């Protein structure tokens, strides 16, 4: 048995000794006082108007919405019924939020640190003692930076440097994402946009002189000296364009791993001793904010409005101040049994999730990487993500709302039994309208954790939970029930705490150090953690991203850094490779694998693609523990789902669907009385409790289903949404144990969980074996113009490429071959800035650059006159040596390219004159299977090979429509006997056979090098690379079409299983 199959019998996880507690601003009694009594609708509205004058509520609403605050003053005088109802509706929802919801938002809820102990003792101080921290919103800060950088005096004194993510691609300078900074400069920029500019000589000069940073005015003077006669205005216009496109960035951009970006900017401006008009205004705002932060909640409304007005005078923004709230407590101790219970449950969820080992988009991307480069290449990340030079980003990144799809591993019998048993329990409970389904600990124990799985289980995570208990004494006696929060948690310990670092106790820094130290203990010596810091693509997102760096290294993108240069990993230092089936990042300077992390709760799907990609590569093999909850997603549209419990933990609450079907109504024109009656009937039929949440993602509003005002609000929501989720409330008024003098509070805890240090076999990977002994500029790899290879790039009419290849290229290459002017040629289709054909000729250099080039020049003129050609470039041929097996094999590979180019050009010619009427899919299937036969791959191995790069369920419908045709012509038995039954089939067969000898010769050489241990790529990688290049020649740059035809070939082979196995017998 391999070490990866060894069973882990010890507890995998343990809780850390601290937690975060989060509560709303107001006790739940405030909610109860208005909504849990016999007040009629008019009286409730009067109560809402009354609380709208409460200073604490008014200040909290001011922070959330100044527009609503202004509207509150009109409540008693407003004559417009619709407008008044809208104001009441907004006030109602905000009041519900500040009494029942724990998620931090402005002053509506607060956070503080706690410790696990033997006894529970949590008591809040008075609301007036809560501590607020306001700071300028990052959206406003980025607008401010734009304003300051336009000031001539300030700009001259700023340090500018080349943005590390910007790269030269052909004749362009490519910027892979534009941050909020650029979006503020242009209304036409979207948050998913990229940009490029011409890589002119002067741009390259700027690049050379800004790598290490230079004062703006010094660069202007350098350019004036270098380009004498060019006026300063023109020079500055160029530099400002480079700044606006983020090719250059200034040191005014604040690091996002510091507490106060505003203070950073203020200090920079002050140090310059210029532009006093801004210094005065900015310092005034700073002082006002400091004063506001010292005021108790309820005394800061006017000060808050004053600050916003001062900020507006500099630059207008949607958001001005970002406010967080720290709870003040007498004691914050919680019984450690709570932590152990949550740790135990989360470990079970990890076990369930272990069947889903990585996201499908990264599985697909890994396969694309291997198909393109093989498994023996490391590619610079900026090259890889460029869709022209490399693969680009995973295709799913273009779909911001796309759900995560998980790659299913082959499940064991124990797992299947547990799933079947759980599903049975759920269906039975739905049928009988039972309240809960209990999954037994003993059942889950049957899932075994092997070493291979353990290695991929997350090193740490956080779990959110609400505690249902009458008192702290009941908790200590074990009388409690735990509910996983609406946001289940995070994928790394410390993330939830990161944004609040500056308002939590100083010990949080020690806690972060502990997390880093423990997690580093799980890394092999050739791996390091690096925290990702980047300028966001939405300004307000910057508020979430503000956090301390807890790692030894940092990767900084499009902004400044606060740590020492020696601890920075430049994006240009990172390469991407494959080992043990997964992608990895390596720092060439450190020669270590880099695990990229963040310390904030920003959803990576909303990040710039390059940032998301860095994190996805680092996590591509990690088990996502919270995916266990998605096992029950099939119940999402059920009219009722019972709560699901593991021990004392509810991992999913009771839930109901509310829509026209479940209510038995039509929403159009329904009046309030009819809706009230339908709600009462529905509530009785499904045993729905009095208090429920209306849920959308992790947003939820607590409603009293016996309160007419609440039911009216529910109707408004239902009319907009049509189909809404209702969930049972975890902690009612008698089951909240956190309190102060005003009453009891709903509370939620955030518990960091970390992996135990269990000794397992090391999977350390030696990166040195990846180093290729053929240098990048080795004369066996690189062929400059004038050598034995002539490399041309033909730019022209993209829509007529097939015509150029099938007719014009076919004709000229035959002529050159017949006259013995060239030995070989081959082509491929490509795209840098524009689509083009890359054409390579091999021969005697004197002939190539003499007679051949003269003939080609005449040919170019003819193509230009026919509208097929607009530009020709002579380039440097760089052999993909590793991809095709190594230096000993590249000549054989090029011979295959030569014959395959003839095959494709002949096919396109025959298609063009309508002598070959088979569709391209049929041709591709025959060609792919012909290749597999020529590679001498046994039939079953052919299926296995294609299974590795296709999803067996994809393109099934397209295949079914032509299954009979595909399986008939794709049967290679007796030298494609079926295909050869028709004239055009014989024609295609004859064309494909022209390359057979070269392919078989190459295959024999591959086998020879493989036996000698000299292959620089796997055989699979070589075969797939050959197929990819063939599809490129046939279809162009169309990865989807390539995937489709390879899938059709796979389905064809599989459908022939009976005939093939019968023949073998």
PABARO-743686 format. One record per residue (C-alpha): residue in three letters; x, y, z. Coordinates in steps of 0.1 Angstrom, whole numbers, plus 2048, in hexadecimal, padded with zeros to 3 digits. Example, Ala and Ser with C-alpha at 12.3 -4.5 7.8 and 13.67 -1.06 7.14 Angstrom:
BEGIN
ALA87B7D384E/SER8897F5847/
! end
This chain:
BEGIN
UNK800800800/UNK80E8237F7/UNK81183D811/UNK7F5851801/UNK7DD834809/UNK7E783482E/UNK7C883B844/UNK7C985985C/UNK7B884E87C/UNK7BF86D892/UNK7AA88C895/UNK7B38A2877/UNK7A88C4885/UNK7A98D88A6/UNK79B8FA8AE/UNK7B19178B7/UNK7AD9278D9/UNK79B9468CE/UNK77C9518BB/UNK76A9708AE/UNK7489788BB/UNK73098E8A6/UNK70F99D8B1/UNK6F79B78A4/UNK6F89DA8B2/UNK6D79D68C4/UNK6C99BA8D9/UNK6AE9A38CB/UNK6979B18E6/UNK6959D18D1/UNK6869BC8B4/UNK66F9AA8CD/UNK6629CB8DC/UNK6549D68BA/UNK64C9B68A7/UNK64299C8C1/UNK6239AC8CE/UNK5FF9B48C5/UNK6069D58B5/UNK5F39DC895/UNK6049E8875/UNK5FEA0D87C/UNK60DA098A0/UNK62B9F7893/UNK632A12879/UNK62FA2C895/UNK649A188A9/UNK660A1788A/UNK65CA3D886/UNK664A408AB/UNK685A2C8A9/UNK68FA4088A/UNK696A5C8A2/UNK6ACA478B8/UNK6CFA568B6/UNK6E0A338B6/UNK6CAA2689A/UNK6CDA47886/UNK6F3A46888/UNK6F4A2287D/UNK6DDA29860/UNK6F2A48857/UNK711A31853/UNK6FDA1983D/UNK6E9A31828/UNK6E8A5782B/UNK6CCA58812/UNK6B6A43829/UNK6C0A59847/UNK6B4A78834/UNK694A6682C/UNK68DA5D850/UNK687A82858/UNK66BA8283F/UNK658A6584E/UNK63EA79862/UNK638A93847/UNK63AA7E827/UNK619A7F814/UNK624A677F9/UNK618A45805/UNK62FA317EE/UNK64DA457F8/UNK644A4281D/UNK640A1C819/UNK662A19809/UNK672A2C825/UNK661A1683F/UNK66B9F782C/UNK690A0182C/UNK68FA0B851/UNK67E9EA85A/UNK6999D6848/UNK6B59E9858/UNK6A69E687A/UNK6A29C1876/UNK6C69BF86B/UNK6D49D3889/UNK6C09BD8A2/UNK6C499A893/UNK6E199787A/UNK705992885/UNK718998865/UNK72D9B7869/UNK7209D5855/UNK7279F8860/UNK71A9FE883/UNK6FE9E4880/UNK7139C9890/UNK7359C68A2/UNK7519AD8A9/UNK7699A58C4/UNK7829898CE/UNK77A96D8E7/UNK78C9508F6/UNK78292C8FB/UNK78292291F/UNK773909939/UNK756920940/UNK74093792B/UNK73E95C934/UNK735975919/UNK726997923/UNK7239B590D/UNK7299D891B/UNK7119F5913/UNK70D9FF8EF/UNK71CA208F7/UNK73CA0F8FF/UNK73E9FD8DD/UNK75CA0B8C9/UNK757A168A5/UNK773A1A88C/UNK76CA2F86D/UNK785A34851/UNK783A4182E/UNK772A28817/UNK78AA197FE/UNK773A237E1/UNK778A477EB/UNK79DA427F1/UNK7A3A367CD/UNK78FA547C0/UNK7A5A6A7D7/UNK7C5A5B7C8/UNK7B8A647A5/UNK7B3A887B0/UNK7D5A8B7C1/UNK7E7A7C7A4/UNK7D9A9678D/UNK7E8AB17A2/UNK808ABC790/UNK81BAC47AF/UNK813AA37C0/UNK819A8E7A1/UNK83CA9C79B/UNK846A8F7BE/UNK836A6D7BC/UNK84BA4D7B6/UNK83FA3A798/UNK847A1678F/UNK83F9FD774/UNK8219E777E/UNK82F9C4784/UNK8119B3773/UNK8169C5752/UNK8289B1738/UNK8359B5714/UNK82299F6FC/UNK82E9A36D8/UNK8299C76CF/UNK8129CF6EC/UNK8159D5710/UNK7F99C0721/UNK7E89C9742/UNK7D59AA74E/UNK7BC9BD764/UNK7B29E176C/UNK7AC9EB790/UNK793A0379E/UNK7ADA1E798/UNK7AAA1C772/UNK784A17774/UNK782A38786/UNK794A48768/UNK77DA3B74E/UNK758A3374C/UNK75EA1A730/UNK773A03746/UNK7629E4756/UNK7709D1773/UNK7789B375D/UNK78B9C7743/UNK7AF9C5739/UNK7C39DD724/UNK7E19DF70D/UNK7F69FB6FE/UNK8109FB6E2/UNK8329F16EF/UNK844A0E6DF/UNK869A166E3/UNK861A316FC/UNK84AA1A710/UNK867A01713/UNK87EA1E71E/UNK865A26739/UNK864A02743/UNK88AA01746/UNK88AA2075C/UNK86DA18773/UNK8749F577E/UNK882A0079F/UNK86DA207A3/UNK875A43799/UNK867A667A2/UNK84FA71787/UNK861A92780/UNK882A7F77D/UNK873A68763/UNK866A8674F/UNK889A9574F/UNK898A74744/UNK880A72727/UNK887A9671D/UNK8ACA8E71C/UNK8A7A6D709/UNK88FA7B6F0/UNK89CA9E6E9/UNK885AB46D6/UNK865AA36E4/UNK853ABC6F9/UNK84BAB671D/UNK825AB6717/UNK827A98700/UNK83DA85719/UNK825A8C735/UNK808A82720/UNK818A5F71A/UNK821A5B73F/UNK7FEA6474A/UNK7F0A4B731/UNK806A30740/UNK7FAA3A763/UNK7D5A3A758/UNK7D9A17749/UNK7ECA0B769/UNK80BA03755/UNK81BA1A76E/UNK810A1E792/UNK819A387AC/UNK823A337D0/UNK803A467DA/UNK7F1A257D7/UNK7EEA187FA/UNK7F99F5805/UNK7DA9E180F/UNK7EC9CF82C/UNK7EC9EE842/UNK7D29FB85A/UNK7CDA1E84B/UNK7D2A23826/UNK7C5A4782B/UNK7E1A4F844/UNK7FAA4082B/UNK7EEA58810/UNK7EEA75828/UNK811A6E833/UNK81DA6C80F/UNK80EA8E806/UNK81BA9E826/UNK83FA91820/UNK83FAA27FE/UNK839AC480F/UNK824ACF7F1/UNK7FFAD57E9/UNK7F4AE480A/UNK7D0AE77FE/UNK7CDAC17FF/UNK7E1ABC81F/UNK7C9AD3832/UNK7AAAC3825/UNK7B7A9F82A/UNK7C3AA684E/UNK7A2AB6856/UNK790A9784B/UNK7A8A8185E/UNK7A2A9587E/UNK77CA9487A/UNK77DA6E876/UNK793A6B896/UNK779A808A9/UNK75CA6B89B/UNK76DA4B8A6/UNK76EA578CA/UNK748A5F8CC/UNK730A458DA/UNK718A368C1/UNK6FAA4D8C0/UNK70EA6D8C3/UNK71FA6D8A2/UNK704A73888/UNK70CA98881/UNK732A92882/UNK72EA75869/UNK71AA8B851/UNK734AA7855/UNK751A8F84C/UNK73EA8382D/UNK738AA6821/UNK75DAAF826/UNK767A90811/UNK74EA997F6/UNK75FABB7F3/UNK77EAA97E7/UNK76FA8E7D1/UNK74DA7F7CF/UNK748A597D4/UNK72CA407DB/UNK73CA377FC/UNK750A4E813/UNK756A3D834/UNK75AA1983E/UNK750A11862/UNK7559F2877/UNK74B9EC89B/UNK75D9DC8B8/UNK7489CD8D4/UNK7529D58F7/UNK74E9B790F/UNK7539B1934/UNK75F98D92C/UNK76097990C/UNK765954916/UNK753937905/UNK754912910/UNK76E9008FC/UNK7558E38F6/UNK7458FA8DC/UNK7668FC8C9/UNK76B8D78CB/UNK7488D08BE/UNK74D8E78A1/UNK76F8D9899/UNK7618B5899/UNK7448BF882/UNK75A8D286A/UNK7728B4868/UNK75489F85E/UNK74A8B8844/UNK76E8B6837/UNK76B890835/UNK74B894821/UNK75B8AE80A/UNK77A899804/UNK7688887E8/UNK76A8A97D5/UNK78E8B07D2/UNK7918CF7BB/UNK77C8E77A7/UNK7748DC784/UNK7818FC774/UNK7A48F5781/UNK7A28D0776/UNK79B8DD753/UNK7B68F7755/UNK7CF8DE760/UNK7C68C8743/UNK7CA8E672B/UNK7EC8EE73A/UNK7F88CA735/UNK7EA8C8712/UNK7FB8E9709/UNK81C8E671B/UNK81F8C2728/UNK8288BB74C/UNK84D8C6749/UNK84A8EB742/UNK84790875A/UNK83792774B/UNK83A94A759/UNK818953767/UNK814973753/UNK81B95F733/UNK80394473D/UNK7E595A743/UNK7E996D723/UNK7D095D70B/UNK7E69646ED/UNK8079576FA/UNK7FA93E714/UNK7DA92E71D/UNK7C994C72D/UNK7B394874C/UNK79C92B753/UNK77D92F73D/UNK76693175B/UNK775952766/UNK76196374B/UNK74195975E/UNK74196C77E/UNK72195B78A/UNK72D938781/UNK72991F79D/UNK74790B7A9/UNK7468E879A/UNK7598CD7AC/UNK76D8B079E/UNK75E8907AB/UNK7768757B6/UNK76C8507B5/UNK75A84C7D6/UNK75E82E7ED/UNK7418187F8/UNK74082881B/UNK73B84A80D/UNK72083E7F6/UNK70E82E813/UNK70F84E828/UNK70286380B/UNK6E684A803/UNK6DC848828/UNK6DC86E82C/UNK6C887380D/UNK6AE85A819/UNK6AB86C83A/UNK6A688D829/UNK68B880811/UNK67986F82E/UNK67A88E843/UNK66D8A3825/UNK65188A820/UNK647889844/UNK64E8AE84B/UNK6668A6866/UNK67B8C2876/UNK69E8B2874/UNK6B5898865/UNK6D288B87A/UNK6F287E86A/UNK703868884/UNK72886C88D/UNK72C84788A/UNK720847866/UNK73A86185C/UNK75684F86E/UNK754835852/UNK76384E839/UNK78984883B/UNK7A2864837/UNK7C1858824/UNK7E286A824/UNK7DC876800/UNK7BC88680B/UNK7CB89382C/UNK7E58A6818/UNK7CA8B8804/UNK7B48C0822/UNK7B58E582A/UNK7D08EF843/UNK7B7906855/UNK795916851/UNK77B928865/UNK75891D86E/UNK73B935877/UNK72192A890/UNK7049378A4/UNK6FE9288C7/UNK6DB9218D3/UNK6DA9218F9/UNK6C6932914/UNK6E493B929/UNK70A93892E/UNK70391F949/UNK6EF909931/UNK70C90A918/UNK7248FE933/UNK70C8E193B/UNK70B8D8916/UNK6E78E5911/UNK6EC8F58EF/UNK6E88F18CA/UNK7008FE8B0/UNK6F690C88E/UNK70E911871/UNK70B935866/UNK6FB940845/UNK71F947839/UNK72E925842/UNK751932848/UNK772939837/UNK78D923827/UNK7AA93083D/UNK7AE938862/UNK7B095E868/UNK79E96A849/UNK77F97785B/UNK794989875/UNK7AB99A85B/UNK7959B8853/UNK7909C0878/UNK7B59BD882/UNK7B79E188D/UNK7989E08A4/UNK79F9BF8B4/UNK7B69BB8D1/UNK7DC9BB8CA/UNK7DD9968D2/UNK7CE9908AF/UNK7F19958A1/UNK7FE9798B7/UNK7E19648AB/UNK7EA96A887/UNK80E96188E/UNK80294189E/UNK7ED93887F/UNK80A93F868/UNK82292B87D/UNK80B90D880/UNK80290D85B/UNK827910851/UNK82D8F1865/UNK8188DE84C/UNK82C8EA82E/UNK84A8D7821/UNK86B8EA820/UNK8678F37FB/UNK8469067FF/UNK83E92980C/UNK81F93D813/UNK81B95F802/UNK7FE97680A/UNK7ED9877EC/UNK7E89AC7ED/UNK7D99BE7CF/UNK7C79DD7C4/UNK7A29D27C1/UNK78D9D77A2/UNK7719E77B7/UNK779A027D0/UNK7639F87ED/UNK7729D57EB/UNK7929E57F8/UNK7819E781A/UNK77F9C181C/UNK7A39BD80F/UNK7B39D382A/UNK7C49BB841/UNK7E59B2851/UNK7FE99C840/UNK80297C854/UNK81A96A83C/UNK84096B837/UNK83D976813/UNK82698C7FF/UNK81B98F7DB/UNK8109B37D3/UNK7FD9BC7B3/UNK7F69DF7A6/UNK7FC9F17C8/UNK8179F87E1/UNK8249E17FC/UNK82C9E7821/UNK8459CB825/UNK86A9C881E/UNK8749C27FA/UNK8859A1803/UNK86399380D/UNK85299C7ED/UNK84C9827D2/UNK84A9947B0/UNK82F987799/UNK84998477E/UNK85C96B794/UNK83F952794/UNK83D93577C/UNK82191B779/UNK8278F6776/UNK8178D477C/UNK8218BA795/UNK80E89C7A2/UNK7F08A578C/UNK7EC8C879A/UNK7F78EB791/UNK8108FE7A7/UNK8219207A9/UNK8479227AD/UNK85C9407B6/UNK87C93D7A0/UNK88F9537B8/UNK88693F7D7/UNK88491E7C4/UNK8659157D9/UNK84190E7D3/UNK82C92D7DC/UNK80A9287EE/UNK7F79487E9/UNK7DE952804/UNK7C997080E/UNK7BF97C831/UNK79D98A828/UNK77A97F81F/UNK77998D7FC/UNK7699747E5/UNK7849697CC/UNK76A9657B0/UNK76798B7B1/UNK78C9917B1/UNK7A199B792/UNK7A797B77E/UNK7CC97B785/UNK7C797C7AB/UNK7AC9617A9/UNK7C394C794/UNK7E094E7AD/UNK7C99427C9/UNK7B99277B4/UNK7DA9187AA/UNK7E49177CF/UNK7C39077D8/UNK7BE8F17BA/UNK7C58D17CE/UNK7B58DC7EE/UNK7958CC7FB/UNK77B8E7800/UNK76C8DD821/UNK74C8F181D/UNK7438DF7FD/UNK7338C5813/UNK7148DC817/UNK7108DB7F1/UNK7088B67F2/UNK6E58C07FD/UNK6E18DB7E2/UNK6C98C47CF/UNK6AF8CD7E9/UNK6B38F27E2/UNK6918F57D1/UNK67E8DD7E8/UNK6608ED7F8/UNK66E8E2819/UNK68F8D4826/UNK6958C984A/UNK6B28D585E/UNK6D18BE85B/UNK6E48B787B/UNK7058A7883/UNK7078A28A9/UNK6FF8C38BA/UNK7068D789A/UNK6EB8E0880/UNK6FD8E385F/UNK6DE8ED84C/UNK6BE8FD85B/UNK69A8F5854/UNK691907834/UNK67390E81E/UNK66D91B7FB/UNK6549377F7/UNK64693D7D5/UNK62593D7C2/UNK6259167C1/UNK62B9107E6/UNK61292C7F0/UNK5F89227D6/UNK5F39467CA/UNK5FA95E7AD/UNK60F97B7B8/UNK60299279E/UNK5E89AA7AC/UNK5E69967CD/UNK5DA9AC7EA/UNK5E99AC80D/UNK5CD99981D/UNK5CE97D804/UNK5F497A808/UNK5F097A82E/UNK5D795E82C/UNK5EE949815/UNK60B94E82C/UNK5F794284A/UNK5EB923836/UNK60F91C82A/UNK61C92084E/UNK60390885B/UNK6088EE840/UNK62E8ED844/UNK6308F3869/UNK645913863/UNK64F924884/UNK64594888D/UNK668956887/UNK67A950867/UNK69695E851/UNK69196982D/UNK6B295E81F/UNK6C7968800/UNK6EA95A801/UNK6F7965824/UNK6DF983825/UNK6C197D83B/UNK6A498F84B/UNK692982869/UNK66C984865/UNK64F97E87D/UNK63596A868/UNK61A97687F/UNK62299B87A/UNK60F9AC85E/UNK62A9C6858/UNK6449AA853/UNK62C99683D/UNK6279B5828/UNK64C9B9824/UNK64F99481B/UNK6369997FF/UNK64A9B67F1/UNK6699A07F1/UNK6579837E1/UNK6499997C5/UNK66C9A37BC/UNK67D9827C0/UNK66196A7B7/UNK67194D7CA/UNK6819517EC/UNK69193C807/UNK68393B82A/UNK69792C847/UNK69092586B/UNK6A093D885/UNK6BB92D899/UNK6BA9428B9/UNK6989508C4/UNK6949688E1/UNK69894F8FC/UNK6B793E8EE/UNK6D195B8ED/UNK6EB95A908/UNK6FF97A900/UNK6F0998911/UNK6F59BB91F/UNK6DF9D2934/UNK6C89D8915/UNK6C19B390F/UNK6CC9938FD/UNK6DF9938DC/UNK6E097C8BF/UNK7059718BB/UNK71B95E8A3/UNK73E9518A9/UNK75A94C890/UNK77192F89A/UNK793929889/UNK79A904884/UNK7BD8F787B/UNK7CB8D5870/UNK7DD8C088A/UNK8018B9884/UNK7FF89487A/UNK81F88586C/UNK81A879849/UNK83187182C/UNK84088F81A/UNK8358987F6/UNK8528AF7F2/UNK8598B77CE/UNK87B8BE7C1/UNK8778DC7AA/UNK89B8D979D/UNK8918BB787/UNK87A8D2774/UNK8978E7767/UNK89D8E2742/UNK8C18DD736/UNK8B98EF716/UNK8BB91471D/UNK8A092C711/UNK8B893B6F8/UNK8CB91B6EF/UNK8D291A6C9/UNK8C08F86C8/UNK8A19096D5/UNK8A292C6C5/UNK8A69326A0/UNK8AA956696/UNK8A3963672/UNK8BF95765C/UNK8C293566B/UNK8B591365D/UNK89291D667/UNK87E939657/UNK86294466E/UNK84695965F/UNK82796866F/UNK80B96E655/UNK7F1988660/UNK7D298C64B/UNK7AE984646/UNK7A596E663/UNK784963654/UNK797955635/UNK7B3942647/UNK7A692063B/UNK7A892D617/UNK7CC93961C/UNK7D691862B/UNK7C3900614/UNK7CB9125F3/UNK7E692B5F5/UNK7FD91B60E/UNK7F78F95FF/UNK8029055DD/UNK8219195E8/UNK82E8FD5FE/UNK82A8E35E3/UNK83D8FA5CB/UNK85A8FF5E4/UNK85C8DA5EC/UNK85B8D05C7/UNK8788E75C0/UNK88B8DA5DF/UNK88D8FD5ED/UNK8818F2610/UNK8858D2624/UNK8668D663A/UNK84B8EF644/UNK8308F065D/UNK816909669/UNK800910686/UNK7E592A68D/UNK7EC9446A8/UNK7E19656B7/UNK7F69806C8/UNK7E49A16C4/UNK7D59936A3/UNK7CE972695/UNK7E896567D/UNK7F994666E/UNK81B93D67A/UNK82E92C65E/UNK85091C661/UNK867910645/UNK8868FA64A/UNK8A38F9631/UNK8C4907627/UNK8C792A636/UNK8D5939615/UNK8B992B601/UNK89E93361B/UNK8A895761D/UNK8B095A5F8/UNK89A9475DF/UNK87F93D5F7/UNK87A95F606/UNK87996E5E3/UNK85E9555D8/UNK84B95B5F8/UNK84D9815F2/UNK83B97C5D1/UNK8229665E3/UNK81C9805FE/UNK81499A5E3/UNK7FB9825D3/UNK7EB97B5F5/UNK7E99A05FD/UNK7D89A85DB/UNK7BF98C5E3/UNK7B799B605/UNK7C697E618/UNK7E598F627/UNK7EB9B0638/UNK80C9AB64A/UNK82A99364C/UNK843990667/UNK86297C669/UNK86796E68C/UNK87D9586A2/UNK8739346A4/UNK8739276C7/UNK8709016C9/UNK85A8F36E4/UNK8748D96EC/UNK8668CC70E/UNK8438CA701/UNK84C8B16E6/UNK86389B6FB/UNK8858AB6FB/UNK8A18B56E4/UNK8A68926D7/UNK8828926CA/UNK87B8B46BD/UNK8878AD69A/UNK86F88F698/UNK8528A56A5/UNK8598BF68B/UNK8578A4670/UNK83489B67D/UNK82B8C167C/UNK8378C1658/UNK8218A464D/UNK8038AF662/UNK8058D2652/UNK8028C1630/UNK7E58AC63C/UNK7D18CA649/UNK7D88E062B/UNK7CD8C4614/UNK7AD8BF628/UNK7A58E4627/UNK7AC8E4601/UNK7948C75FB/UNK77A8D7612/UNK77E8F75FE/UNK7778E75DC/UNK75B8D25EB/UNK76B8B05E4/UNK76B8A8608/UNK7488AD616/UNK74D89D638/UNK7488B6654/UNK7668C2669/UNK75C8AE687/UNK75C88D673/UNK77E896665/UNK78C89E687/UNK77F87E697/UNK79086967B/UNK7B087D67E/UNK7B287B6A4/UNK7AC8566A4/UNK7C5851687/UNK7DF86369C/UNK7D784D6BA/UNK7DC82E6A4/UNK7FD83C696/UNK8098436B9/UNK80481D6BE/UNK7EE8226DC/UNK7D88046E4/UNK7B38096E1/UNK7AA80A706/UNK7C782270C/UNK7BA8396F1/UNK79A83D705/UNK7AE842725/UNK7C385D715/UNK7A5871708/UNK79386C729/UNK7AF87F739/UNK7A889E725/UNK78289C721/UNK76489B737/UNK75187B72E/UNK72F88C732/UNK7378AA71C/UNK72C8AD6F7/UNK71788E6FC/UNK6F989D6EB/UNK70C8A76CC/UNK71C8856CA/UNK6FA8736CD/UNK6ED8856AF/UNK708877698/UNK7128586AC/UNK70C84068F/UNK721855677/UNK73E85B68F/UNK74183769B/UNK74082B676/UNK75C840669/UNK76F841689/UNK77481C68B/UNK799816683/UNK7957F067F/UNK7A57E365F/UNK7B5805657/UNK79581865A/UNK782800644/UNK761812649/UNK76F834641/UNK77E827620/UNK75D81B613/UNK75583D604/UNK76A8515EC/UNK76E86F603/UNK77685761F/UNK79284860B/UNK79E86A602/UNK79F875627/UNK7B0854631/UNK7CB859616/UNK7D287C622/UNK7D5871647/UNK7EC85463D/UNK80686D630/UNK811875653/UNK810852661/UNK83484A65A/UNK84186966C/UNK829864689/UNK83484068E/UNK85984A68B/UNK8548646A6/UNK84184B6BC/UNK85E8326BA/UNK87684D6C4/UNK8608576E1/UNK8608346ED/UNK8868326EB/UNK88B8526FE/UNK871847718/UNK88482771E/UNK8A483B723/UNK89385273B/UNK899871725/UNK87687D71E/UNK8718A1727/UNK84C89C726/UNK83488072C/UNK82886B70F/UNK805877716/UNK81189B715/UNK8228956F3/UNK8048846E4/UNK7EC89E6F0/UNK8028BA6E3/UNK8038AB6C1/UNK7DD8A86C1/UNK7D98CB6CD/UNK7F08D96B1/UNK7DC8C5697/UNK7BB8D46A4/UNK7CB8F66A3/UNK7D48F167E/UNK7B28E4676/UNK79C8FB68A/UNK7B1919694/UNK7B39266B7/UNK7939166C4/UNK7989036E4/UNK7738FC6E7/UNK7728EC6C4/UNK7918D86CD/UNK7818CC6ED/UNK7628C36DA/UNK7728AE6BF/UNK78989C6D7/UNK76A8946EC/UNK7598876CD/UNK7778716C6/UNK7768646E9/UNK75185D6E8/UNK75684C6C6/UNK7718356D4/UNK75D82D6F2/UNK73E8256DD/UNK75480D6C9/UNK75E7F96E8/UNK74A7DA6DE/UNK7587D96BB/UNK77C7E16C6/UNK77D7C86E3/UNK76D7AD6CC/UNK7897B36B2/UNK7A47B16CD/UNK79678F6D7/
! end
